[in-house]
Amino acid sequence: MLGTILLVLLILIVVGALPTWPYSNGWGYYPSGLGGVRLIVLIVLLLTGRV
């Protein structure tokens, strides 16, 4: 149950961090990339049964 909640929250963080406004074009993929790395780590932990 907790793993599912964390997964949903991290997906929302990744989508929310995408640079969509004109002033954030210079940011690159850093904000969403960091959330993506966290999402991948959580998925791996869920698949191995550690969360």
mmCIF entry with sequence, helices, sheets and N, C-alpha, C, O atoms, coordinates in Angstrom:
data_MODEL
# 
_entry.id   MODEL 
# 
_entity.id                         1 
_entity.type                       polymer 
_entity.pdbx_number_of_molecules   1 
# 
_entity_poly.entity_id                      1 
_entity_poly.type                           'polypeptide(L)' 
_entity_poly.nstd_linkage                   no 
_entity_poly.nstd_monomer                   no 
_entity_poly.pdbx_seq_one_letter_code       MLGTILLVLLILIVVGALPTWPYSNGWGYYPSGLGGVRLIVLIVLLLTGRV 
_entity_poly.pdbx_seq_one_letter_code_can   MLGTILLVLLILIVVGALPTWPYSNGWGYYPSGLGGVRLIVLIVLLLTGRV 
_entity_poly.pdbx_strand_id                 A 
# 
loop_
_entity_poly_seq.entity_id 
_entity_poly_seq.num 
_entity_poly_seq.mon_id 
_entity_poly_seq.hetero 
1 1  MET n 
1 2  LEU n 
1 3  GLY n 
1 4  THR n 
1 5  ILE n 
1 6  LEU n 
1 7  LEU n 
1 8  VAL n 
1 9  LEU n 
1 10 LEU n 
1 11 ILE n 
1 12 LEU n 
1 13 ILE n 
1 14 VAL n 
1 15 VAL n 
1 16 GLY n 
1 17 ALA n 
1 18 LEU n 
1 19 PRO n 
1 20 THR n 
1 21 TRP n 
1 22 PRO n 
1 23 TYR n 
1 24 SER n 
1 25 ASN n 
1 26 GLY n 
1 27 TRP n 
1 28 GLY n 
1 29 TYR n 
1 30 TYR n 
1 31 PRO n 
1 32 SER n 
1 33 GLY n 
1 34 LEU n 
1 35 GLY n 
1 36 GLY n 
1 37 VAL n 
1 38 ARG n 
1 39 LEU n 
1 40 ILE n 
1 41 VAL n 
1 42 LEU n 
1 43 ILE n 
1 44 VAL n 
1 45 LEU n 
1 46 LEU n 
1 47 LEU n 
1 48 THR n 
1 49 GLY n 
1 50 ARG n 
1 51 VAL n 
# 
_struct_asym.id          A 
_struct_asym.entity_id   1 
# 
loop_
_struct_conf.conf_type_id 
_struct_conf.id 
_struct_conf.pdbx_PDB_helix_id 
_struct_conf.beg_label_comp_id 
_struct_conf.beg_label_asym_id 
_struct_conf.beg_label_seq_id 
_struct_conf.pdbx_beg_PDB_ins_code 
_struct_conf.end_label_comp_id 
_struct_conf.end_label_asym_id 
_struct_conf.end_label_seq_id 
_struct_conf.pdbx_end_PDB_ins_code 
_struct_conf.beg_auth_comp_id 
_struct_conf.beg_auth_asym_id 
_struct_conf.beg_auth_seq_id 
_struct_conf.end_auth_comp_id 
_struct_conf.end_auth_asym_id 
_struct_conf.end_auth_seq_id 
_struct_conf.pdbx_PDB_helix_class 
_struct_conf.details 
_struct_conf.pdbx_PDB_helix_length 
HELX_P HELX_P1 AA1 LEU A 2  ? GLY A 16 ? LEU A 2  GLY A 16 1 ? 15 
HELX_P HELX_P2 AA2 PRO A 22 ? TRP A 27 ? PRO A 22 TRP A 27 5 ? 6  
HELX_P HELX_P3 AA3 TYR A 30 ? THR A 48 ? TYR A 30 THR A 48 1 ? 19 
# 
_struct_conf_type.id          HELX_P 
_struct_conf_type.criteria    ? 
_struct_conf_type.reference   ? 
# 
loop_
_atom_site.group_PDB 
_atom_site.id 
_atom_site.type_symbol 
_atom_site.label_atom_id 
_atom_site.label_alt_id 
_atom_site.label_comp_id 
_atom_site.label_asym_id 
_atom_site.label_entity_id 
_atom_site.label_seq_id 
_atom_site.pdbx_PDB_ins_code 
_atom_site.Cartn_x 
_atom_site.Cartn_y 
_atom_site.Cartn_z 
_atom_site.occupancy 
_atom_site.B_iso_or_equiv 
_atom_site.pdbx_formal_charge 
_atom_site.auth_seq_id 
_atom_site.auth_comp_id 
_atom_site.auth_asym_id 
_atom_site.auth_atom_id 
_atom_site.pdbx_PDB_model_num 
ATOM 1   N N  . MET A 1 1  ? 0.828  -1.191 0.000   1.00 0.00 ? 1  MET A N  1 
ATOM 2   C CA . MET A 1 1  ? 0.000  0.000  0.000   1.00 0.00 ? 1  MET A CA 1 
ATOM 3   C C  . MET A 1 1  ? 0.873  1.257  0.000   1.00 0.00 ? 1  MET A C  1 
ATOM 4   O O  . MET A 1 1  ? 0.639  2.178  -0.783  1.00 0.00 ? 1  MET A O  1 
ATOM 5   N N  . LEU A 1 2  ? 1.860  1.293  0.862   1.00 0.00 ? 2  LEU A N  1 
ATOM 6   C CA . LEU A 1 2  ? 2.738  2.459  0.949   1.00 0.00 ? 2  LEU A CA 1 
ATOM 7   C C  . LEU A 1 2  ? 3.538  2.622  -0.335  1.00 0.00 ? 2  LEU A C  1 
ATOM 8   O O  . LEU A 1 2  ? 3.764  3.744  -0.788  1.00 0.00 ? 2  LEU A O  1 
ATOM 9   N N  . GLY A 1 3  ? 3.962  1.525  -0.916  1.00 0.00 ? 3  GLY A N  1 
ATOM 10  C CA . GLY A 1 3  ? 4.717  1.586  -2.163  1.00 0.00 ? 3  GLY A CA 1 
ATOM 11  C C  . GLY A 1 3  ? 3.901  2.182  -3.297  1.00 0.00 ? 3  GLY A C  1 
ATOM 12  O O  . GLY A 1 3  ? 4.427  2.942  -4.110  1.00 0.00 ? 3  GLY A O  1 
ATOM 13  N N  . THR A 1 4  ? 2.625  1.844  -3.357  1.00 0.00 ? 4  THR A N  1 
ATOM 14  C CA . THR A 1 4  ? 1.747  2.389  -4.397  1.00 0.00 ? 4  THR A CA 1 
ATOM 15  C C  . THR A 1 4  ? 1.563  3.891  -4.232  1.00 0.00 ? 4  THR A C  1 
ATOM 16  O O  . THR A 1 4  ? 1.572  4.636  -5.212  1.00 0.00 ? 4  THR A O  1 
ATOM 17  N N  . ILE A 1 5  ? 1.400  4.327  -3.010  1.00 0.00 ? 5  ILE A N  1 
ATOM 18  C CA . ILE A 1 5  ? 1.248  5.756  -2.743  1.00 0.00 ? 5  ILE A CA 1 
ATOM 19  C C  . ILE A 1 5  ? 2.518  6.503  -3.126  1.00 0.00 ? 5  ILE A C  1 
ATOM 20  O O  . ILE A 1 5  ? 2.447  7.569  -3.738  1.00 0.00 ? 5  ILE A O  1 
ATOM 21  N N  . LEU A 1 6  ? 3.669  5.962  -2.775  1.00 0.00 ? 6  LEU A N  1 
ATOM 22  C CA . LEU A 1 6  ? 4.932  6.590  -3.147  1.00 0.00 ? 6  LEU A CA 1 
ATOM 23  C C  . LEU A 1 6  ? 5.113  6.638  -4.654  1.00 0.00 ? 6  LEU A C  1 
ATOM 24  O O  . LEU A 1 6  ? 5.606  7.631  -5.189  1.00 0.00 ? 6  LEU A O  1 
ATOM 25  N N  . LEU A 1 7  ? 4.726  5.589  -5.334  1.00 0.00 ? 7  LEU A N  1 
ATOM 26  C CA . LEU A 1 7  ? 4.844  5.543  -6.785  1.00 0.00 ? 7  LEU A CA 1 
ATOM 27  C C  . LEU A 1 7  ? 3.981  6.617  -7.438  1.00 0.00 ? 7  LEU A C  1 
ATOM 28  O O  . LEU A 1 7  ? 4.440  7.307  -8.348  1.00 0.00 ? 7  LEU A O  1 
ATOM 29  N N  . VAL A 1 8  ? 2.763  6.766  -6.995  1.00 0.00 ? 8  VAL A N  1 
ATOM 30  C CA . VAL A 1 8  ? 1.868  7.782  -7.541  1.00 0.00 ? 8  VAL A CA 1 
ATOM 31  C C  . VAL A 1 8  ? 2.410  9.181  -7.263  1.00 0.00 ? 8  VAL A C  1 
ATOM 32  O O  . VAL A 1 8  ? 2.377  10.042 -8.143  1.00 0.00 ? 8  VAL A O  1 
ATOM 33  N N  . LEU A 1 9  ? 2.903  9.415  -6.064  1.00 0.00 ? 9  LEU A N  1 
ATOM 34  C CA . LEU A 1 9  ? 3.462  10.725 -5.735  1.00 0.00 ? 9  LEU A CA 1 
ATOM 35  C C  . LEU A 1 9  ? 4.678  11.053 -6.587  1.00 0.00 ? 9  LEU A C  1 
ATOM 36  O O  . LEU A 1 9  ? 4.821  12.188 -7.040  1.00 0.00 ? 9  LEU A O  1 
ATOM 37  N N  . LEU A 1 10 ? 5.548  10.093 -6.813  1.00 0.00 ? 10 LEU A N  1 
ATOM 38  C CA . LEU A 1 10 ? 6.725  10.349 -7.626  1.00 0.00 ? 10 LEU A CA 1 
ATOM 39  C C  . LEU A 1 10 ? 6.373  10.583 -9.089  1.00 0.00 ? 10 LEU A C  1 
ATOM 40  O O  . LEU A 1 10 ? 7.025  11.385 -9.757  1.00 0.00 ? 10 LEU A O  1 
ATOM 41  N N  . ILE A 1 11 ? 5.363  9.903  -9.595  1.00 0.00 ? 11 ILE A N  1 
ATOM 42  C CA . ILE A 1 11 ? 4.915  10.166 -10.964 1.00 0.00 ? 11 ILE A CA 1 
ATOM 43  C C  . ILE A 1 11 ? 4.390  11.591 -11.080 1.00 0.00 ? 11 ILE A C  1 
ATOM 44  O O  . ILE A 1 11 ? 4.669  12.277 -12.063 1.00 0.00 ? 11 ILE A O  1 
ATOM 45  N N  . LEU A 1 12 ? 3.641  12.036 -10.096 1.00 0.00 ? 12 LEU A N  1 
ATOM 46  C CA . LEU A 1 12 ? 3.139  13.406 -10.105 1.00 0.00 ? 12 LEU A CA 1 
ATOM 47  C C  . LEU A 1 12 ? 4.277  14.425 -10.021 1.00 0.00 ? 12 LEU A C  1 
ATOM 48  O O  . LEU A 1 12 ? 4.210  15.485 -10.643 1.00 0.00 ? 12 LEU A O  1 
ATOM 49  N N  . ILE A 1 13 ? 5.316  14.107 -9.253  1.00 0.00 ? 13 ILE A N  1 
ATOM 50  C CA . ILE A 1 13 ? 6.472  15.006 -9.151  1.00 0.00 ? 13 ILE A CA 1 
ATOM 51  C C  . ILE A 1 13 ? 7.188  15.111 -10.484 1.00 0.00 ? 13 ILE A C  1 
ATOM 52  O O  . ILE A 1 13 ? 7.581  16.204 -10.890 1.00 0.00 ? 13 ILE A O  1 
ATOM 53  N N  . VAL A 1 14 ? 7.363  13.990 -11.173 1.00 0.00 ? 14 VAL A N  1 
ATOM 54  C CA . VAL A 1 14 ? 8.047  14.001 -12.469 1.00 0.00 ? 14 VAL A CA 1 
ATOM 55  C C  . VAL A 1 14 ? 7.250  14.802 -13.487 1.00 0.00 ? 14 VAL A C  1 
ATOM 56  O O  . VAL A 1 14 ? 7.816  15.609 -14.225 1.00 0.00 ? 14 VAL A O  1 
ATOM 57  N N  . VAL A 1 15 ? 5.947  14.587 -13.532 1.00 0.00 ? 15 VAL A N  1 
ATOM 58  C CA . VAL A 1 15 ? 5.113  15.316 -14.490 1.00 0.00 ? 15 VAL A CA 1 
ATOM 59  C C  . VAL A 1 15 ? 5.070  16.802 -14.137 1.00 0.00 ? 15 VAL A C  1 
ATOM 60  O O  . VAL A 1 15 ? 5.101  17.651 -15.028 1.00 0.00 ? 15 VAL A O  1 
ATOM 61  N N  . GLY A 1 16 ? 5.002  17.115 -12.869 1.00 0.00 ? 16 GLY A N  1 
ATOM 62  C CA . GLY A 1 16 ? 4.951  18.512 -12.443 1.00 0.00 ? 16 GLY A CA 1 
ATOM 63  C C  . GLY A 1 16 ? 6.253  19.259 -12.637 1.00 0.00 ? 16 GLY A C  1 
ATOM 64  O O  . GLY A 1 16 ? 6.249  20.489 -12.685 1.00 0.00 ? 16 GLY A O  1 
ATOM 65  N N  . ALA A 1 17 ? 7.354  18.560 -12.748 1.00 0.00 ? 17 ALA A N  1 
ATOM 66  C CA . ALA A 1 17 ? 8.652  19.207 -12.884 1.00 0.00 ? 17 ALA A CA 1 
ATOM 67  C C  . ALA A 1 17 ? 9.081  19.412 -14.334 1.00 0.00 ? 17 ALA A C  1 
ATOM 68  O O  . ALA A 1 17 ? 10.155 19.958 -14.587 1.00 0.00 ? 17 ALA A O  1 
ATOM 69  N N  . LEU A 1 18 ? 8.260  18.983 -15.287 1.00 0.00 ? 18 LEU A N  1 
ATOM 70  C CA . LEU A 1 18 ? 8.621  19.165 -16.692 1.00 0.00 ? 18 LEU A CA 1 
ATOM 71  C C  . LEU A 1 18 ? 8.673  20.657 -17.033 1.00 0.00 ? 18 LEU A C  1 
ATOM 72  O O  . LEU A 1 18 ? 7.768  21.406 -16.665 1.00 0.00 ? 18 LEU A O  1 
ATOM 73  N N  . PRO A 1 19 ? 9.719  21.091 -17.728 1.00 0.00 ? 19 PRO A N  1 
ATOM 74  C CA . PRO A 1 19 ? 9.844  22.519 -18.063 1.00 0.00 ? 19 PRO A CA 1 
ATOM 75  C C  . PRO A 1 19 ? 8.898  22.894 -19.200 1.00 0.00 ? 19 PRO A C  1 
ATOM 76  O O  . PRO A 1 19 ? 9.232  22.695 -20.368 1.00 0.00 ? 19 PRO A O  1 
ATOM 77  N N  . THR A 1 20 ? 7.729  23.431 -18.879 1.00 0.00 ? 20 THR A N  1 
ATOM 78  C CA . THR A 1 20 ? 6.735  23.760 -19.897 1.00 0.00 ? 20 THR A CA 1 
ATOM 79  C C  . THR A 1 20 ? 6.558  25.257 -20.101 1.00 0.00 ? 20 THR A C  1 
ATOM 80  O O  . THR A 1 20 ? 5.959  25.667 -21.095 1.00 0.00 ? 20 THR A O  1 
ATOM 81  N N  . TRP A 1 21 ? 7.059  26.084 -19.195 1.00 0.00 ? 21 TRP A N  1 
ATOM 82  C CA . TRP A 1 21 ? 6.894  27.515 -19.333 1.00 0.00 ? 21 TRP A CA 1 
ATOM 83  C C  . TRP A 1 21 ? 8.081  28.107 -20.072 1.00 0.00 ? 21 TRP A C  1 
ATOM 84  O O  . TRP A 1 21 ? 9.176  27.547 -20.018 1.00 0.00 ? 21 TRP A O  1 
ATOM 85  N N  . PRO A 1 22 ? 7.890  29.228 -20.762 1.00 0.00 ? 22 PRO A N  1 
ATOM 86  C CA . PRO A 1 22 ? 8.986  29.812 -21.551 1.00 0.00 ? 22 PRO A CA 1 
ATOM 87  C C  . PRO A 1 22 ? 10.236 30.142 -20.729 1.00 0.00 ? 22 PRO A C  1 
ATOM 88  O O  . PRO A 1 22 ? 11.351 29.964 -21.218 1.00 0.00 ? 22 PRO A O  1 
ATOM 89  N N  . TYR A 1 23 ? 10.073 30.612 -19.510 1.00 0.00 ? 23 TYR A N  1 
ATOM 90  C CA . TYR A 1 23 ? 11.238 30.984 -18.711 1.00 0.00 ? 23 TYR A CA 1 
ATOM 91  C C  . TYR A 1 23 ? 12.014 29.775 -18.192 1.00 0.00 ? 23 TYR A C  1 
ATOM 92  O O  . TYR A 1 23 ? 13.150 29.920 -17.741 1.00 0.00 ? 23 TYR A O  1 
ATOM 93  N N  . SER A 1 24 ? 11.415 28.584 -18.250 1.00 0.00 ? 24 SER A N  1 
ATOM 94  C CA . SER A 1 24 ? 12.100 27.402 -17.734 1.00 0.00 ? 24 SER A CA 1 
ATOM 95  C C  . SER A 1 24 ? 12.755 26.573 -18.837 1.00 0.00 ? 24 SER A C  1 
ATOM 96  O O  . SER A 1 24 ? 13.216 25.462 -18.576 1.00 0.00 ? 24 SER A O  1 
ATOM 97  N N  . ASN A 1 25 ? 12.805 27.088 -20.054 1.00 0.00 ? 25 ASN A N  1 
ATOM 98  C CA . ASN A 1 25 ? 13.449 26.342 -21.137 1.00 0.00 ? 25 ASN A CA 1 
ATOM 99  C C  . ASN A 1 25 ? 14.936 26.130 -20.881 1.00 0.00 ? 25 ASN A C  1 
ATOM 100 O O  . ASN A 1 25 ? 15.491 25.116 -21.303 1.00 0.00 ? 25 ASN A O  1 
ATOM 101 N N  . GLY A 1 26 ? 15.579 27.048 -20.213 1.00 0.00 ? 26 GLY A N  1 
ATOM 102 C CA . GLY A 1 26 ? 17.005 26.943 -19.930 1.00 0.00 ? 26 GLY A CA 1 
ATOM 103 C C  . GLY A 1 26 ? 17.344 25.932 -18.840 1.00 0.00 ? 26 GLY A C  1 
ATOM 104 O O  . GLY A 1 26 ? 18.515 25.607 -18.646 1.00 0.00 ? 26 GLY A O  1 
ATOM 105 N N  . TRP A 1 27 ? 16.357 25.441 -18.140 1.00 0.00 ? 27 TRP A N  1 
ATOM 106 C CA . TRP A 1 27 ? 16.616 24.498 -17.056 1.00 0.00 ? 27 TRP A CA 1 
ATOM 107 C C  . TRP A 1 27 ? 17.023 23.128 -17.569 1.00 0.00 ? 27 TRP A C  1 
ATOM 108 O O  . TRP A 1 27 ? 17.701 22.378 -16.865 1.00 0.00 ? 27 TRP A O  1 
ATOM 109 N N  . GLY A 1 28 ? 16.621 22.796 -18.776 1.00 0.00 ? 28 GLY A N  1 
ATOM 110 C CA . GLY A 1 28 ? 16.913 21.468 -19.307 1.00 0.00 ? 28 GLY A CA 1 
ATOM 111 C C  . GLY A 1 28 ? 16.052 20.423 -18.622 1.00 0.00 ? 28 GLY A C  1 
ATOM 112 O O  . GLY A 1 28 ? 14.917 20.692 -18.228 1.00 0.00 ? 28 GLY A O  1 
ATOM 113 N N  . TYR A 1 29 ? 16.606 19.233 -18.486 1.00 0.00 ? 29 TYR A N  1 
ATOM 114 C CA . TYR A 1 29 ? 15.852 18.130 -17.887 1.00 0.00 ? 29 TYR A CA 1 
ATOM 115 C C  . TYR A 1 29 ? 16.206 17.916 -16.418 1.00 0.00 ? 29 TYR A C  1 
ATOM 116 O O  . TYR A 1 29 ? 15.832 16.894 -15.843 1.00 0.00 ? 29 TYR A O  1 
ATOM 117 N N  . TYR A 1 30 ? 16.912 18.845 -15.808 1.00 0.00 ? 30 TYR A N  1 
ATOM 118 C CA . TYR A 1 30 ? 17.342 18.642 -14.422 1.00 0.00 ? 30 TYR A CA 1 
ATOM 119 C C  . TYR A 1 30 ? 16.166 18.415 -13.460 1.00 0.00 ? 30 TYR A C  1 
ATOM 120 O O  . TYR A 1 30 ? 16.195 17.432 -12.719 1.00 0.00 ? 30 TYR A O  1 
ATOM 121 N N  . PRO A 1 31 ? 15.135 19.269 -13.432 1.00 0.00 ? 31 PRO A N  1 
ATOM 122 C CA . PRO A 1 31 ? 14.063 19.042 -12.440 1.00 0.00 ? 31 PRO A CA 1 
ATOM 123 C C  . PRO A 1 31 ? 13.345 17.708 -12.634 1.00 0.00 ? 31 PRO A C  1 
ATOM 124 O O  . PRO A 1 31 ? 13.138 16.972 -11.669 1.00 0.00 ? 31 PRO A O  1 
ATOM 125 N N  . SER A 1 32 ? 12.968 17.394 -13.859 1.00 0.00 ? 32 SER A N  1 
ATOM 126 C CA . SER A 1 32 ? 12.251 16.141 -14.074 1.00 0.00 ? 32 SER A CA 1 
ATOM 127 C C  . SER A 1 32 ? 13.209 14.954 -14.058 1.00 0.00 ? 32 SER A C  1 
ATOM 128 O O  . SER A 1 32 ? 12.794 13.837 -13.747 1.00 0.00 ? 32 SER A O  1 
ATOM 129 N N  . GLY A 1 33 ? 14.471 15.171 -14.385 1.00 0.00 ? 33 GLY A N  1 
ATOM 130 C CA . GLY A 1 33 ? 15.449 14.087 -14.362 1.00 0.00 ? 33 GLY A CA 1 
ATOM 131 C C  . GLY A 1 33 ? 15.691 13.579 -12.957 1.00 0.00 ? 33 GLY A C  1 
ATOM 132 O O  . GLY A 1 33 ? 15.828 12.375 -12.742 1.00 0.00 ? 33 GLY A O  1 
ATOM 133 N N  . LEU A 1 34 ? 15.744 14.483 -12.004 1.00 0.00 ? 34 LEU A N  1 
ATOM 134 C CA . LEU A 1 34 ? 15.937 14.093 -10.608 1.00 0.00 ? 34 LEU A CA 1 
ATOM 135 C C  . LEU A 1 34 ? 14.733 13.295 -10.100 1.00 0.00 ? 34 LEU A C  1 
ATOM 136 O O  . LEU A 1 34 ? 14.890 12.290 -9.407  1.00 0.00 ? 34 LEU A O  1 
ATOM 137 N N  . GLY A 1 35 ? 13.545 13.750 -10.449 1.00 0.00 ? 35 GLY A N  1 
ATOM 138 C CA . GLY A 1 35 ? 12.348 12.992 -10.066 1.00 0.00 ? 35 GLY A CA 1 
ATOM 139 C C  . GLY A 1 35 ? 12.286 11.652 -10.763 1.00 0.00 ? 35 GLY A C  1 
ATOM 140 O O  . GLY A 1 35 ? 11.817 10.671 -10.187 1.00 0.00 ? 35 GLY A O  1 
ATOM 141 N N  . GLY A 1 36 ? 12.760 11.601 -12.007 1.00 0.00 ? 36 GLY A N  1 
ATOM 142 C CA . GLY A 1 36 ? 12.782 10.348 -12.754 1.00 0.00 ? 36 GLY A CA 1 
ATOM 143 C C  . GLY A 1 36 ? 13.714 9.325  -12.140 1.00 0.00 ? 36 GLY A C  1 
ATOM 144 O O  . GLY A 1 36 ? 13.404 8.134  -12.096 1.00 0.00 ? 36 GLY A O  1 
ATOM 145 N N  . VAL A 1 37 ? 14.857 9.794  -11.666 1.00 0.00 ? 37 VAL A N  1 
ATOM 146 C CA . VAL A 1 37 ? 15.799 8.887  -11.004 1.00 0.00 ? 37 VAL A CA 1 
ATOM 147 C C  . VAL A 1 37 ? 15.174 8.323  -9.731  1.00 0.00 ? 37 VAL A C  1 
ATOM 148 O O  . VAL A 1 37 ? 15.307 7.134  -9.442  1.00 0.00 ? 37 VAL A O  1 
ATOM 149 N N  . ARG A 1 38 ? 14.506 9.165  -8.988  1.00 0.00 ? 38 ARG A N  1 
ATOM 150 C CA . ARG A 1 38 ? 13.827 8.686  -7.778  1.00 0.00 ? 38 ARG A CA 1 
ATOM 151 C C  . ARG A 1 38 ? 12.742 7.675  -8.130  1.00 0.00 ? 38 ARG A C  1 
ATOM 152 O O  . ARG A 1 38 ? 12.557 6.680  -7.429  1.00 0.00 ? 38 ARG A O  1 
ATOM 153 N N  . LEU A 1 39 ? 12.027 7.937  -9.226  1.00 0.00 ? 39 LEU A N  1 
ATOM 154 C CA . LEU A 1 39 ? 10.979 7.024  -9.654  1.00 0.00 ? 39 LEU A CA 1 
ATOM 155 C C  . LEU A 1 39 ? 11.555 5.668  -10.046 1.00 0.00 ? 39 LEU A C  1 
ATOM 156 O O  . LEU A 1 39 ? 10.989 4.634  -9.688  1.00 0.00 ? 39 LEU A O  1 
ATOM 157 N N  . ILE A 1 40 ? 12.649 5.654  -10.761 1.00 0.00 ? 40 ILE A N  1 
ATOM 158 C CA . ILE A 1 40 ? 13.288 4.397  -11.172 1.00 0.00 ? 40 ILE A CA 1 
ATOM 159 C C  . ILE A 1 40 ? 13.768 3.618  -9.950  1.00 0.00 ? 40 ILE A C  1 
ATOM 160 O O  . ILE A 1 40 ? 13.589 2.402  -9.878  1.00 0.00 ? 40 ILE A O  1 
ATOM 161 N N  . VAL A 1 41 ? 14.376 4.311  -8.994  1.00 0.00 ? 41 VAL A N  1 
ATOM 162 C CA . VAL A 1 41 ? 14.848 3.648  -7.776  1.00 0.00 ? 41 VAL A CA 1 
ATOM 163 C C  . VAL A 1 41 ? 13.673 3.034  -7.019  1.00 0.00 ? 41 VAL A C  1 
ATOM 164 O O  . VAL A 1 41 ? 13.771 1.909  -6.529  1.00 0.00 ? 41 VAL A O  1 
ATOM 165 N N  . LEU A 1 42 ? 12.569 3.764  -6.923  1.00 0.00 ? 42 LEU A N  1 
ATOM 166 C CA . LEU A 1 42 ? 11.399 3.236  -6.209  1.00 0.00 ? 42 LEU A CA 1 
ATOM 167 C C  . LEU A 1 42 ? 10.827 2.022  -6.924  1.00 0.00 ? 42 LEU A C  1 
ATOM 168 O O  . LEU A 1 42 ? 10.435 1.052  -6.275  1.00 0.00 ? 42 LEU A O  1 
ATOM 169 N N  . ILE A 1 43 ? 10.772 2.059  -8.252  1.00 0.00 ? 43 ILE A N  1 
ATOM 170 C CA . ILE A 1 43 ? 10.254 0.912  -9.001  1.00 0.00 ? 43 ILE A CA 1 
ATOM 171 C C  . ILE A 1 43 ? 11.134 -0.310 -8.783  1.00 0.00 ? 43 ILE A C  1 
ATOM 172 O O  . ILE A 1 43 ? 10.627 -1.416 -8.600  1.00 0.00 ? 43 ILE A O  1 
ATOM 173 N N  . VAL A 1 44 ? 12.453 -0.116 -8.801  1.00 0.00 ? 44 VAL A N  1 
ATOM 174 C CA . VAL A 1 44 ? 13.360 -1.236 -8.562  1.00 0.00 ? 44 VAL A CA 1 
ATOM 175 C C  . VAL A 1 44 ? 13.171 -1.793 -7.157  1.00 0.00 ? 44 VAL A C  1 
ATOM 176 O O  . VAL A 1 44 ? 13.151 -3.009 -6.969  1.00 0.00 ? 44 VAL A O  1 
ATOM 177 N N  . LEU A 1 45 ? 13.032 -0.916 -6.176  1.00 0.00 ? 45 LEU A N  1 
ATOM 178 C CA . LEU A 1 45 ? 12.798 -1.370 -4.801  1.00 0.00 ? 45 LEU A CA 1 
ATOM 179 C C  . LEU A 1 45 ? 11.477 -2.122 -4.675  1.00 0.00 ? 45 LEU A C  1 
ATOM 180 O O  . LEU A 1 45 ? 11.392 -3.117 -3.955  1.00 0.00 ? 45 LEU A O  1 
ATOM 181 N N  . LEU A 1 46 ? 10.445 -1.646 -5.374  1.00 0.00 ? 46 LEU A N  1 
ATOM 182 C CA . LEU A 1 46 ? 9.150  -2.339 -5.333  1.00 0.00 ? 46 LEU A CA 1 
ATOM 183 C C  . LEU A 1 46 ? 9.242  -3.720 -5.968  1.00 0.00 ? 46 LEU A C  1 
ATOM 184 O O  . LEU A 1 46 ? 8.665  -4.683 -5.462  1.00 0.00 ? 46 LEU A O  1 
ATOM 185 N N  . LEU A 1 47 ? 9.970  -3.814 -7.080  1.00 0.00 ? 47 LEU A N  1 
ATOM 186 C CA . LEU A 1 47 ? 10.094 -5.094 -7.771  1.00 0.00 ? 47 LEU A CA 1 
ATOM 187 C C  . LEU A 1 47 ? 10.921 -6.104 -6.972  1.00 0.00 ? 47 LEU A C  1 
ATOM 188 O O  . LEU A 1 47 ? 10.681 -7.309 -7.058  1.00 0.00 ? 47 LEU A O  1 
ATOM 189 N N  . THR A 1 48 ? 11.881 -5.621 -6.207  1.00 0.00 ? 48 THR A N  1 
ATOM 190 C CA . THR A 1 48 ? 12.684 -6.531 -5.396  1.00 0.00 ? 48 THR A CA 1 
ATOM 191 C C  . THR A 1 48 ? 12.048 -6.822 -4.040  1.00 0.00 ? 48 THR A C  1 
ATOM 192 O O  . THR A 1 48 ? 12.531 -7.674 -3.295  1.00 0.00 ? 48 THR A O  1 
ATOM 193 N N  . GLY A 1 49 ? 10.960 -6.112 -3.720  1.00 0.00 ? 49 GLY A N  1 
ATOM 194 C CA . GLY A 1 49 ? 10.229 -6.376 -2.478  1.00 0.00 ? 49 GLY A CA 1 
ATOM 195 C C  . GLY A 1 49 ? 10.836 -5.725 -1.252  1.00 0.00 ? 49 GLY A C  1 
ATOM 196 O O  . GLY A 1 49 ? 10.594 -6.188 -0.137  1.00 0.00 ? 49 GLY A O  1 
ATOM 197 N N  . ARG A 1 50 ? 11.607 -4.682 -1.416  1.00 0.00 ? 50 ARG A N  1 
ATOM 198 C CA . ARG A 1 50 ? 12.229 -4.034 -0.256  1.00 0.00 ? 50 ARG A CA 1 
ATOM 199 C C  . ARG A 1 50 ? 11.429 -2.876 0.299   1.00 0.00 ? 50 ARG A C  1 
ATOM 200 O O  . ARG A 1 50 ? 11.795 -2.315 1.332   1.00 0.00 ? 50 ARG A O  1 
ATOM 201 N N  . VAL A 1 51 ? 10.349 -2.506 -0.360  1.00 0.00 ? 51 VAL A N  1 
ATOM 202 C CA . VAL A 1 51 ? 9.481  -1.420 0.147   1.00 0.00 ? 51 VAL A CA 1 
ATOM 203 C C  . VAL A 1 51 ? 8.126  -1.988 0.423   1.00 0.00 ? 51 VAL A C  1 
ATOM 204 O O  . VAL A 1 51 ? 7.229  -1.265 0.856   1.00 0.00 ? 51 VAL A O  1 
# 
